[in-house]
Amino acid sequence: MPLNVIGLISGGKDSLFSLAHCIKNGHNVVALGNLYPHKEGDAGGIDEGSDLNSFMYQTVGHTIIPLYAKALGVPLYRRAIIGTVRQTGRYYDTSNTTTAPDETEDMYLLIQDVLKHHPEANAVNAGAILSTYQRSRVESVAIRLGLTPLAYLWQYPALPAPDSRQDSLTGLLDDMSAAQCDARIIKIASGGIRNNLLSTDVAAPTVGARLVSGLAPFFPDAGQEFSLRGAVLGEGGEYETLALDGPSPLWKKRIEVEFLDPFEAEGGTTYATFGKTVALDKDESKHTIVPIPHLLDKRFAAVQARLHNTSQGSGINVSKNVTTSTASLSDAGLSPFHFSSHTLQLSKLTFPEPGLTPAQQLERIIDTTTLVLNNYRQNLNLSSLTLRNIVSTTLLLRSIDNFTTINQIYAAKLWPQGLPNPPSRVTIAAPLPEGTHVSLSLIIDLNEFEAESRKGLHVQSQSYWAPANIGPYSQAISTPVLSPQEGAVDDQDGADRAKIRSLIEVVHMAGQIPLVPASMAMLDRSFSEQAVLALQHLWRVGQERSVESWAGAGVAYLAHIDNNVTPVDKDAVMLDRVHKAARVWKLAHQIDEKGVNCGNHAISDQLAAEADVADEDEDEAVDIWDLQQQNRGFGASAIVNITVGEHLHVLPNRDLFKHRRATLPGNIKVTTTDHAIIPPFIAAEVSGLPRNAPIEWWSTGIAGLAKHAGKQWCRTWPLSQDVGTAASLSGIAIEHIGQEAGEDEHDMESPAHSRDQSSFTLFVTLTMKMKVEDPEMNGLLKTVDDLKTTLFEEDASMTCEIVTAHSFVNLSCSPDSRALLEKTQLVQRATLVPCYHVWTSRQTPGSGASEEQDEDTIEEVAAALILRIDAYSQ
């Protein structure tokens, strides 16, 4: 549906080019809004010469802003910036009121003024590219005023190139040039940019080449390409621009500026000055093309191509139980509370009181949760423990039709209005017991310091990047992994825990469905294409959060098929979807960020040819000017080492399991391998998904595993083993190693050293693979002690505790088998997801990820559990 957009403009290239993308996506620009610097004592008059140096607003060149009303043919509304910066954090918290107004509230008042004249407006657009500071503040204002936030340039340097060009360090500038934009550099604040670039068109290819050449020496290290791409766009304040022309039909006229002599301010910052300015007619009949990034990254485009090249049903080897009973799981014996030293998990919270509506049940659940947390706060002697400590939720509905009303109560009750970074969330419909309309499970971080400074990603703006989370949940919330021995010290206060927090983080992800990010519409394509797009969303969020490996498993929630399909066809369609989702998960791990298959390290001829062309184009773009400048210190030698295409965060990190030490952990069975590890795959057939999506992907990420700092270091080991005849276990073990300052970790060869420092964090998937006719389930792991014995054999010194647990129980099992599962301690402690069917597949560590292993064995199981376990020596 077309939106009526208020365009927030600063005069810079980003805010104006983002508006061009609004038009490209079918929206209407109904008004422009601008904030200008207030001159002290001038009764609101415009100060013609000031630059606020604000993190939020570009104000240099603001005197030309009135001409944009003529150039775009859209009314302009302006307001002076009265407030100052009161909240300096990345995220804006409107629940934290202050006596003095923050400058963000000037934007609120401005848009409020615009709405009085344009009540039809229902969206706000901003030019944010990489600035969470800017984007989150625009979103805060928009959401409070009931408007849809738009930010089509968000994460643009990370997006795949449009079909019209190759990947480039100057991608956005290239696309602006293709759209016939004219944006002049009017402020330079970087020593890498020469002053003779003032007043030049930043979209001109030669100017982009000079920006790369000048800024590259500031990013000499491997892995800094993304930062260089941001700097070339001025994202670090390196320069600012003034847009003079752009694509029709947005631009009705062009602006002509007389540039005078520049002047240099304090700190070496140089400004352009202006003489006469005027808006002139232009030929509107020529509608220029605004390039749009490709929907899929190279990795997922390659995944989709591989799927299309695979014949329907190829490689399917699926075992399926013949039992068809799908009675709901009972409530018997399920304990909702599970507590570890630093995490509280409240599982399967329900309020099935007769007569209550689904919304009323959720309201009672949240009220009860508040009381429970207060009791824990008193018992644990914590200064604070509230709903604000929740980092992740799983919301189960008996009917997906109740999602809208449930979501309203969830937003109003669970998370205070205006508070940034709400918990991540997975929402599904599942076959809950009769009378139970809602079930809520929560993961709560008990670390007080983390509740006040939580790290999260909550993008509410529509963009090309990933679906906006308009609702009260974040795409991801990151929490530290404390070494189990450190986390178990009960008498540490919050300050002490903050000092010993690990570099490793658990990234709690939200579920992702196949929405087209720019429109938030469901992708109307085949199931395979929907599965690929939804997994790309999960991947992009993980990359932004620096995830290095998915922990436990990748879960594909699949919506139950029950519309106009015969029972036989339903089973066939569902099994086909299970297989395709498993293939998507596996291929996403086999193919890297460049679309290259990592199993056999072979690059297709087409990809190799594209890489060669990209390199040639890049050389041509910088060589001529660069060769002329090499005596100035920013010459060709600086360009030679610049890579193109290494800008995306590597996920998964294939170096995690490459160890140069010969010794293995002395008290846990691990597997050694130099190959990439593909985490287990779980397919869970549930009643329904939000927006009637056919698939929703979910997993948990681990970040920081490759870092080494101070006195903490870790090693990562893959796990894979069968447990009797009843189960199998696979995942990763993180071995925490205490290290003295200055000690070389590669010199710690003694097994005794490792044993004395025994401390592990494990992320494992446990599958209960018994057959229905085997009610005793020989060897079934029922308790934490069983799990400890399996992992650590006879090591009595180890202590194990479950930190978080998710259980997917197959309701098609026999009643006896299901009853036995319900009574196991491991299932009781987990977030419980009852499913019509559950399937799993796993790859044994050490087998690699070669193309020869394309056939997947997918097995239907009685239950699958994803566990995070802390283990340490007593």
N, C-alpha and C positions, 0 to 999 in steps of 0.2 A: 504494500500500500504506500503511495507517495506521501511523504511528510512535508510539512510546511516549516521551513528551517529558518532559524535566526542564526546568522553567521557572525561569530565573534571574530573581528579582524583587528590586526595590529598594523597592517600595511606590509607585513613580511610575506615572503614567498609561501610559507607553509599554510597560513590561515587562508590565503586566497586560492592556492592550488587545491586545498582540501575542499573548498566550496565548489570547485570545478568537478570534483568527484561526487559531490552531492547531486549535481545536475546529471552527471553520467549515470548515477544510480536511480534516476527517475524522480528525484525530489524537487521541490520548489523553494527557492530562496525568497523569503517574503520581507526580510529586514536585516540590516546590518547593525552590529553593536560594537562600540569602541570605548575603551577607558583611556583617559589621558592624564598626565601629571597635573596635580593641583598646585598652583603657585601660592605659596604662603602669603596670606594677607590680601589676596586679589579677588575676594568675594566670588570665587568659583571661576574666574577667568582662566583662559588657556595660556599657560607659560610656553612661549614659542621656542625656547631653547633647551629645555631640560630633558635629561634621560635618567629615569629612576634606577637603572641597573637592577630591576626587579627579576627574581627567579620566575615570577608569574607572568608579567606583562612586558612586551616589547614596546618601548615608548619613544625610542629615537625615530625621528621622521614623522612624528604624530601630527605635525602641522599640515601635512598633505592629505590626511585622512578624509576631510570633507569632499575631496574630488572623487572618492570611490562611489559616492551616491550617484554621481553623474556617469562615471565609467561603467557601473554595473546596472544602472537604472533601477536601483533598489533604495528605499528610504533608509537613512542612517540616523542612529540614535547614539548620543555620547554622554558620558558622565565622568566627572573628575574622580581621581583616586584619592580618597580621604584617609582610608585606613592604612595601617602599617603592618609589617610582617609580625604576627603574634605567634603563629604556629610554624616552626621551621622544619618539622619533620616531613618525610615524604608523603605521609597520608594526612588527610584533613579530617578532623574530628569535631563535628558540630555539637556533640554532646558535651564537649569541654568549652563552656562559655567563659568569656573573659569580659572585663569591664570595658576595655578598649577594643574597637572593632578591628578585625583582621582585614587586610586588603581584599581577600576573597569575597567578603560581604559586599564590597562595592559592585562586584559583578552580579551578585544576587539582586541588588537594587536596580542595576541597569536593565537586566532582563525583565524584572518586574515592571519597569517603565515601558519596555517594548511591548509586553503582553497587553498593556492597557490600550495600545493603539492597534495591536494585531492579535486579537483573541484566537484567531485561527491557527496561530503558531503552535506546533506541538513537538518541536525538536530544536536542539542547539548544536552547532558545529564548532569544533576547535581544531587547530592545526598541530596538536601534540604528536610527536614522532617517537621519542624515547623518554620523555619526561613524565614519570609517574607523579611528580610534584604538581605539574600543570594539569595533567589529565584528571587526577583524582579530585582536584578542586572544581574543575568545570563539571564533572559528574555530580559532585555534591550539590552544586547549585541547581543543575538541571533536574535531578531526582526530586529535590525538595519542592521544585515548582511544577512537578508533574510532567516534565518534558523528556524526550528521548535524546540522550547524548550521542553524538556522532564524532568519530575521529578516524577518518578513512586513511590517514597516513600513519596510524599507530604501528610501530614495529616495522616500518617500511624497509629499512635496510636488511631485515631478516627474511623478507618475503621473496618468493621466486620472481624472476623477471617476466615481464609481459612477453607474449609471443613475438613481438616486434623487435626485440633486442636480446643480446647475450647478457649474462650476469656481469655486473660491473661494480667497481668501487664507488662510482658516482651515479648509481641507479636512479635515484629520485631526480637528480639534476638532468639526466638523460631523458627521463619521461617528461619533465617540464619542457625541455627543448623540443621534443616531438609534439607537444601540445601548443607550441609557439608562445610559450611564456617569456616574459621579459622582466627579470627581477634584478635590480642593481644592488651591489654591495655598498652599504652606506656607513658601516662601522666595522673596524678591524681591531680585534683585541688579542691577537696571537702573533708571536714572533715568527711563526712559520708562514704567515701570509704577508706578502709585500704590499706596501702602501699604494703602489701603482695599480693595484686591483680595485681600489675605490672607484665607484661609479661604473664598473664593468658588469656585464650581464652574467650572473652566476650560472645561468642555464646554458651558456655558450660552451661547447666542448673544450675549447682551448683554456677557458677559465677553470673548468673542472679539473683539467689535467694539471694546471699550475697549483690548484689547491691540494691535490693528491701529492704532488712533488714537494710542496712546502711543508705539509703536515706529516708526511710519512716518517721523517726522522724522529718524531716524538712517539712513535709506536713501533720500535725496532724489534720487539720480541715476537716469537711465534705465539699465535693465539690472540693477537691484538688487532686482527683485521676488522672485526666488528666495531671496535672502538675507533679505528681509523675511518670507517664508513660513517660513523656518527659525527666525527669531527669535520669531515668534508661537508656535511650538511649544516655545520654550525651548531650542533647540539650541545657542545660544551661552552657556548658563548664565544667561539672563535671569531664569528662575524655576524652581522645582521644585514637584512636586505629590505628593499622597498620594491614592491611589485608595481610595474607600470603597464603591463599588458598580459593578456592571457586568452584562453580559448573561448570562442563563441560556442553556445549562445550566452554564456555567463557574462562575458565582457562585451558591452555595447560600444564603448569608446576606449581609447588608449590614453594614457597619461604621458605628457611630455614634460620633462624637468630640465631646467638649466642648472648644471652643476658648476659650482664656484670652487674656489681654492679650499682644500681640506684644512682642518686644524687638528693639532695633536693635544689631547687632554692629559691629565695626570696618569701615570702608570703606563704610558706609551700607547694608550688607546687613541685611534685616529678616526675622525668623523668626516663625512662628506657634508658640504653645505649647499644650500639651494638658492637659486634666484627665482626666476619666473617659472610657474607651474600652470599647466592648462590641460583640460580634457579635450581630446580631438576625436573626430569621427573616424570610424574604421569600417572596413568591409565586413558586415555581419553575415553576408550570404555564404561565406566560406566557414562551415562548421568544422573545426579542427578535431582531430582524434585525441582523446584523453586515454593513454594506455592504462590498462588495468592488470595488476599482477595475476599470474596464473593461479588457478584455484589450488593446485597441488604442488608441494615441494618436489624436488627431483627424486627423493627417496620414494615418496608415495605415488608419484607418477610411474616410477619403475615397478612398484608393487602392483599397481593397477594393470600395467601392461602385462606383467607376468600372469596375473589372474586371467586376463582376456586370452592369453596364448595357451592357457590350460583348458583342455576340453572339459565340458560339464561332467562332474562326477569323478574326474580323474583322481586317482590316488585315495579314494575314500575307502577306509577300512574301519567301520564303526560297529562297535558292539552295543546292543541295545537290550535292556531288560524287557521281558514280555509282560510283566505285571503292569496293569493299567490303572490301578487304584491311585487316586490323587487326593485322598482325604487330607484335610488340613492338619498340620502339626498340633499336637495337644500342648497345653500349658504346664503339664505335670512336671514337677521337679526342676524347673528352670529358674536359676538364681540370677537376678538382674544385675548384681553388683560385683565388679571385679576390681581389685586394687593392687597395684605394684608400687614400688617406692617413689615413683615420680609421675605415674599416670593413673588416672581413674577411668575405668570403662563402665558405663552404665548401659546394659544391654537389654533389649526387648522390653522396653518400658511401655506398658499398655494401661488402659483404664476402661475395661469393657462393661461399664455400668449400664444396665438396661435403660433405654429411653434417651441416651445421649447421642447427639449427632456426631459425625466424624470431627467437625471443628471443635465441639465441646470436649470430646475425648482428648484431643491434642492439647487443649487449654488446660485440662486437669493434669495431664502428663507433665507439662512444663511447670505448672505450679508445684507439683510434687517434687520435681527435680530441684527446684529452688530450695525447698526444705531439706532435701537430702544433702545438697552441697553445704548448706549452713551447718548441718550436723557434722559432716566431715571436717569442716573448717574448725569447729570447736574441738573435735577429737584429736586432730592433727596439730592443733595449736598454730594454725596459720592466720596471718593477719587479714587475708582476703581469699575467698574462694566463691566465685559467682558464675553466672552464665557466661561472663566474659572470658573464662578460662577454657571454654569449649573450643576445640580445634577442628573437629570433624563430626559429622552426623550422618546416620543412615536412616532415611524416612521411608517406612513401608506403609502402603495404603492397601486396603482391601479392594478398592476400586479406583482406577486412575481418573474416573470422572469427578472425583472429589478433590482433585489436585488444586484447582484454583482457589476454592474456599479454604482448604487446608493451608495453602501457601500464605494467605492473608493473615491467618492466626499465627503461623510460624514467624512471619516477619514482625508482627506486632508484639509478640510475647517473648520470643527467644533471644532476639538481638536488639539492644537499645537503638532507637533511631539516631542516625548520624554517626554512630560509632564505626570506624573503618575496619576492614578486613574481618567480616563475619566468618564463621566456620565454613570449611568446604562441605559439600553435601552430595550424597547419592540418593536419588528418589526413584522408587520403583513401586509397581503394584504387585502384590504377592498373595497367594492363597492363605490368608490369615484365618484363625479360628472364627467360628460363628460368633457374631456380636462384637468382634474386635475389628474396628475400622481403621485404626492407626497403631503402628508400633514404631517407637523411636529408640535409637541406640546412639550413644554419645561417647566420644573420646575426649578426655579432659586433661589438660596439662596442669600439674600441681605446682609447677615452678612459678613463684610469684613474679620474678623478674621478667619472665617470658609473657605473662599476661599483660604487662604494661607496654612491652616493646615487641609485640608479635610481628613476625615477618610473613607477609602474605602477598597474593596477587588477586586483585579484585577489579577486573576491567569491566565496566558497565557500558562502555561506548561501542556502538556498531563500527566495525572496521573490516578489513580484508584478512585480519590475522587469525582470530578464533572467535567463537560465539561469545557475545556479551552476556555477562551474568547480571541481568537486571534485577533478579530476585535477591533475597537476603542470604546469599552464599558466595564464597570466593572460589575462584578457579583452583587455588592451592593455598595451604597454610603450612609453613615450615617450622619445625620444632627441633631443638638440639637433642642429639643422642648423648646422654651422659654415660660414661663408662659405668657398667653395672656396679662396680665396687664403689665408685663415687656416688652414684645415685642411691645406694643403699645406706649411706650414712644419714641417720635420722636427725642428728643434732645440727646439721648444717643449716644456716639461715640462707635467705635468698641471695644476699650479696656474695657469700662464699660460693654458692652454687654457680653464680654467674661467672666467677673467676675460673672455675674448672670446667665450664661447658665445652663440649667437644666441637671440633670443626665439622663433624659429621652431623647432617640434618636428615630427619624424616620429613618427606614432603607429602602431606595429606592431600590427595587429589580429589576434585569433584568428578562426577560422572560426565561423559561427553556423548552427545547424540549428533547425528549427521545434519546439523544446520549449516546453511550457507552463511558465513559470518557477515557479509556485507548487507544481506537482506533479512537475516534471521528466519528465513523460510526453510522448510525441510527440503533436502536435496531430492528432486523428483527423478531419480535414476534407479538403476538396478540395485539389488541388495549388496552385491560386491562393492559397487562404487560408494554406497552409503557406509559400509563397514570401513572402507579405506579412509574416507573423509573424517569419520568420527574418531578413528585412531590417530589421524594426523592432529586433530585438535588436542588430544591427550598429550601427544608427543611435543607439540609446540609449547604448551604450558610447562611441560617438564623441562624443555630446553631453556625456557626463560628462567626457570627456578634452578638451573644448573644441575638437574638430576643426571646422575652418571649410570644408574642401573635401576630397573624396576625390581622391586622387592616382593618376594612371595610368589605372586602370579599376576598374569593379565586376565582380567575377568570380562567376558562379553555377556552382558545381560541380553537375552533374546526374548522378544515379546511373543507370548502364546498366540498361535494362529487358530482363530475360531470363526472367521467370517466367510461363509459361502464356500467352504472347502470340505471335501469329504474326509473322514478320519484317516483313510489310507493316504490320501494326498497330503494331509497335514503332517504326518510323520515323515514322508519323503521330503517335503519342503523344509521342515525343521532340521532334519539331518543334513541336508544340503547346506543350509545356513551355518550349521555348526562347523562343517568342514571348511567352508569359505572363510569364516571368521578365524579359525585356527591357522589357515594358510596366510591370512593377512598378518596375524601376529608374528608368525615365524618369518615371513619375508621381510617384515619391517626390521627384524634383527639381522637378517642376512645382508641387507642392502644399506649402504651408508648414505651420508648427507649429500653426496654427489650423484647418487643413483647408481653407484658401483656395487656389484655383488662382492661381498667380503668373504664368501665361503671359499672361492677359488681364486680370488684377487684378479679376476678377469674383467676388463672394461670392454663394453661392446664397441664395435667400430663407430657407431653413431655417436656415442658419448665421447669417445676419443677425438673424433673429428670436431665435435662442438668445443671440447677443451682447447684444441689447437687454434680454432678460430678465435675463441675468447682471448687466448694469450696474444695472438697477432693483433687483434683489435686494441688490446690494452697497450701494447708496445707502440702502436701507431699514435695512440692518443697522447702519450707523454713524451715520446722520443724527441720530436723536433724542438720543442721549447726547452726540454730538459737538457739536451746536449748543449744548448746555448748558455745554460745557467750552471754548468757543473763546477765552475770555479767559484761559485758563491756558497758552496757548502750544502746545497740542496739538489745536487746534480744526479746524474744517471746512476751513480753508485748507490744512492738511497733507493732508487726505484727497482734495481735488480732483485732485491730481496723481498719485494712486495708480492704477496700471494693473492690470487683471486679465487674465491670459492671455498676458503677455509674459515669463513666468518661465523658459521653456525656452531653452536655448542654440540659436542659429540655425544650422542646418546644412542646406544650404550657405549660406555668407555671400554674399549676392547683390551686395554692394558691393565685392567684392574687385577687380573688373575695371573699376570706374568711376574713371577718371583725369582729373584736371583739367589735367594737363600735355599740351601739344601734341606734344612730342618723343617719338619712339619709340626703343627701343634701336638703336644704330647698326650692330650687327653680328649681328643675329639676326632672322629673319623671324617676326613675330608678327601677331596679328589684333587689331584693336580692336573692342570691343563693350561695350555697357552691359547686355547680357542675362545671365541666369544661364547658366552653362556646365554642360552635362550630360556628365560624363566618359564615355568609351567603355564599352560593355558587352561582356563576354566570357562565352560559355557554353561550358563544358568538360565533355564527357561522359566520365565516369570509371567505373571498375569498381563502386565502392560507396562508401558514406559511413557514419560512425559511427551506431549505433542504427538502421541501415537507413533513414536519412532519404533523402527523394527529392531534397533540395536543400541546399546549404551555401553561404552567402554569405561573401565575403571581399573586403577592400580594404585600402588603406593610407591613413591620414589625415594631414592637415597642420594643425597648430595654430599660432597666434601670428602669422598673416600680417597681421592687422589691427592689431597692436600697433606702437607706435612709442616707443622709449625710448633715451635716451642718444645714442650716436654711430652707431646702426645703424638703417637704414630700408630698406624693400624695396618693389618694385612687382611686381605679378603680371600676367602676360600669358597669354592663351590661344594655343595652337599648333594648327594644322590644315593639312596639306598632303599632296598625293599625291607619291609618290616614283617617278617613272617610271611604268611600267605594272605594276610588280611589288608595290608596297607603298603603304601610307598611314601617316601619322604624326599623332598628335594628343595633346594634353596641356596642361600649364601650364609656364611658365617663370617662375621667381622671380629677379628682377634685384636683386642686392645692391648697395646704394649706400652708400659711405663718406660720412659726414656730420660736419662739425665741430660742436662743441657750440654750440647756440644758432642754428644755421643753419636757415632755413626750407626744407624740402624742396621746396616749390612754387616756390621761386626758382631752383632748379637747372635752368635751361632749356637749357643748352648741350649739344649732342650730344657735343662734345669731352669735357666733364666725364664723361658717362656712359661714353664710350669708354675714357677713361683708367682708369676704375674697373671695367672689364668683369669681371663676376663673376656667374655664374648657377648656380642649381640647377634642374634640369629633371626633371619627372616625365612620361614620355611612354609611349604605347602604340603599338607598331609592329606592323602586321598585314601578313603576307606573303600577298598575295591573288592569287598566280599561279594559273593553271589547270593542271590535271594534264597536259594535252597540251603545256605550255610548259616543257620541262625546263631550258632555259637561264635562265628566270626573269629576263628582261631588267630590269636596274636593281636587282636584289636587293642590299640592304645586307648586306654580309658582315662588315665589320670596324668597329672604332671610328673609324678614319679616314674610312670611308664615311659614318658617322653624323655626324661632325664637318663634313664637306663639305656634307652635306644641311642641317644646322642653321645653319652659319655661312658657307656659301658659300666665298668666297675669302679669308677672314680667316685668314691664316697665323699670326697672333699668339696665337690661341686654343689652349688645351690642354684636352682632354676626357678624362675618365675615367669609367667605369661604376662606380657605387657599389654598387648592387644590381640584380639582374635576375631576372625570372621568365619562363619560356618555356613556352608551351602548344603542343605539337606534335601535329598531326593525323595519326594513324596510318592514316587511310583514303587518304592521298595515295599516289601511285605510289612504288614503291621508289626510283626514280631521284631524284624530287623530294625524298623524305625523306632520302636519302643526302647530297644537296647541302645541305640544311638543317643536317644534323648537323655538317657541316664548317665552317659559318660561325662566325666568332669570337664573334658576339653570342649564338648559341645555346649555344656551349660554355661561356660565362661565366655562364650563367643557372641558377637553380634549375629543373630540368627536370621538367615534368609531361606524360608521354605520355597522350594522350587518344584515345578512339575517334573523336570528331569535335570540331571547334572552330568556333564561330560568333561573329561580332562584329557590332556595329552602332555607329555613331557619329553625332553631330549636329554639323554644322559650326558653329563659333563665329560669332556674329553673326546666326544664324537665329532666335534666341529660343527660347521654350518654349511656343508658343501651342497652343491646342487644335486649330487647323487642321492641325497636323502630327502627328496621331495615328497615321498609318500608318508602321510601322517597316520599314525595309529591313534584313533580317538576312542576312548573307552567310557561307557556310561558307568558311573560310580554311585555308591550309596550316599557318600558325603565327601566334601572337600573342605578342608580348613586351612586358612591362611593365618599363620601365627608369627608374632614377634616375641622372641624369648630373650630374656637377660639371664646370663649364667656367669658365676664367678666362684672362686675358691673361698671357702670359709676361713 
